[in-house]
Amino acid sequence: MDYVSTRGMAPQAAAPQALLAGLAPDGGLYVPARPLDPLPPGPTFRDTLLAVLLRFFGELPHPALAQAVDAALARFDLPDALAFRDCGDAVFLELFHGPTLAFKDIALTLLPHLLALASAQTGGGGVRVLTATSGDTGSAAMAGFADVPGARLLALYPASGISEVQRRQMVCQPGANVAAIGLRGNFDDAQRAVKAAFADPELRARAQAAGCHLTSANSINVGRLFPQVAYYLHAAARMGGAFDVCVPTGNFGDILAAWYARLLGAPIGRLAVACNANRVVCDFVRTGRYDARRPFHVTNAPSMDILVSSNVERLLWLLTQGNAVKVRTWQGQLQAEGWFQIEGYPLHDLRADWAASWADPEETERAIADVWERFGYLIDPHTAIAWKTLRDLPPTGRPTLIAATASPWKFPRAVLRALTRQTPPEDDFEAMEALAAHTRLAPSLSHLRHAPILHDRVADLTQAPQAILDALAL
Ligand SMILES: *Cc1c(COP(=O)(O)O)cnc(C)c1O
C-alpha cells in the first residue's frame, strides 16, 4: 500500500517508509493513497488481522507478517484475543485481553515487529523508539517492544500524576531492550522532552551513525492505526448484519479504525464518538467547529484527557475526498489560533454518519453502576462513557457495538467508588482488593503490588537529554 500525506506536501511513501517515519515530512499524517476495495473478514480474528496487515503493509515479507501476528496474539490471555458480551441493545467488544489490559495492546504488540521488518527491508540497523506517556501508551509500548529483536524503547512518564497501577505496569516491565524514566514534571513536560529530543541534531546524528531509525510509538503511526481495523471487521461477522459503533475517544485512532472498516465493507451505520469532560471532539462532531481553547480537565478516564486529537486530521482528509489544501488551512488555523470550523458538504457528510455525546466523571461512575446493577458486568470508566453516550443518542433500531477499551481492574478506585458511592482507599491495590470483595470477581494486575521494580530512574528535566541517550544506547 502506498501512502500520501494529509497535507499534500510530502512525497508518496510505501508502507515501510510510512511506518518508519511516523509523521509525514510535511507534518501531515499518512493515509492510503488509493480508495480501498472490500476486504471480507476471515473465519478467525487472527485470519482477519493477517489479511488487514497484508492489505496495508503488503510490501513487508508475508511469512514474517504471519509470524508477527502469531507472536502478538500469543501475548493475549484468550485464544483469539477478543471477547464479546451482550448487554441489552449493546454488544461490548472486549479489547483488553492483552499484556497491559487495554486496547492499545492490539496494535502495540504488532508495531515493534512491523517496525523491525520495515527497518530490515530498508537496510536499517533497527529502531529506537521514544515515547511520552500519561500512562497507558507507555506500558503497552513497553510490553509490546520487550525482547523484540532490533528494537529499543524508552517511555518517559511524569513522576507524579499517574496512577500507581499505571506506574507499576511500567517500572516492573521486564525486557532488556525497554526502559521507563520518570521525569520530575507533568505530562506536558515529558512530551516537550520527547519533542526536543526528536529535534536535537546530536541525537539524530548518533542514531544515523548507529544506522538506526528513531521513531515514536504514538497513534499517528500507520502501524498503530490500521491493525485496529481488523477487530471491527471481525466484529461485523459476529454482529451478522448492519450495526452501529460507539467508541470511547481520545486521539480519535480507535473510532477512525471503525470508519476504515466501513470503507472495507463492514456494514457499520452510525459511528458514535464518546468523550469525557474534555469534549472537544464531541463538539466538533455536533457543530463542525473544533475549538481547543478551553480548560483542560483531569478526569477518571485519563486516557481520553486530550484537547488536540491528532487523528481528526485523517477524518478531515477523508471528508473532503483528499483535499489537502483545505486540511492544511484548517490545521494551520488550529495551530495558530486554536480553532477551525468546517462547513458545506464535509459538515453535511460528518452529520450524516457520525454522532457524539460525553460524560462528566460523575455520569461516568453512574454508568459503571448502571451496567453492573442491570447486567452484573463490570466495565471501566472509558467504556462506561460509551455506554452513557449511547443512552444520550436517539435509537436507530440497529444493535450497537461498544469498544470496551480497558479492563476495570486498571482503574479500581473509580470503579469501586462507582459501585459503593463511598470514598475509595487512596492506594490502587487496596481499592482492587475491596473491589474484588465487593463484586466477588477475581482481580487482574494485583500481582504488580509486589512485583520487583526494574526501572527506578527518576530524572530532572535538565537531565532528560542525557537520560534519553543512555536509555536508547546512543
Ligand atoms: C487510548 C485510550 C482510549 C482512546 O483511544 P483513541 O484511539 O486515542 O481515541 C480510550 N480508552 C482507553 C482505555 C485508552 O487507553
The ligand as an SDF file (V2000), in Angstrom:
LIG
                    3D

 15 15  0  0  0  0  0  0  0  0999 V2000
   -6.0820    5.3870   24.4240 C   0  0  0  0  0  0  0  0  0  0  0  0
   -7.3850    5.0120   25.0560 C   0  0  0  0  0  0  0  0  0  0  0  0
   -8.6200    5.4980   24.5610 C   0  0  0  0  0  0  0  0  0  0  0  0
   -8.7080    6.4780   23.4140 C   0  0  0  0  0  0  0  0  0  0  0  0
   -8.3870    5.8970   22.1910 O   0  0  0  0  0  0  0  0  0  0  0  0
   -8.0400    6.8200   20.9290 P   0  0  0  0  0  0  0  0  0  0  0  0
   -7.6220    5.8960   19.8640 O   0  0  0  0  0  0  0  0  0  0  0  0
   -6.8970    7.7050   21.4010 O   0  0  0  0  0  0  0  0  0  0  0  0
   -9.2430    7.6130   20.6080 O   0  0  0  0  0  0  0  0  0  0  0  0
   -9.7870    5.0620   25.1620 C   0  0  0  0  0  0  0  0  0  0  0  0
   -9.7640    4.2040   26.2090 N   0  0  0  0  0  0  0  0  0  0  0  0
   -8.6170    3.7230   26.7120 C   0  0  0  0  0  0  0  0  0  0  0  0
   -8.6610    2.8040   27.8830 C   0  0  0  0  0  0  0  0  0  0  0  0
   -7.3810    4.1010   26.1570 C   0  0  0  0  0  0  0  0  0  0  0  0
   -6.2380    3.6170   26.6790 O   0  0  0  0  0  0  0  0  0  0  0  0
  1  2  1  0
  2  3  1  0
  2 14  2  0
  3  4  1  0
  3 10  2  0
  4  5  1  0
  5  6  1  0
  6  7  2  0
  6  8  1  0
  6  9  1  0
 10 11  1  0
 11 12  2  0
 12 13  1  0
 12 14  1  0
 14 15  1  0
M  END
$$$$
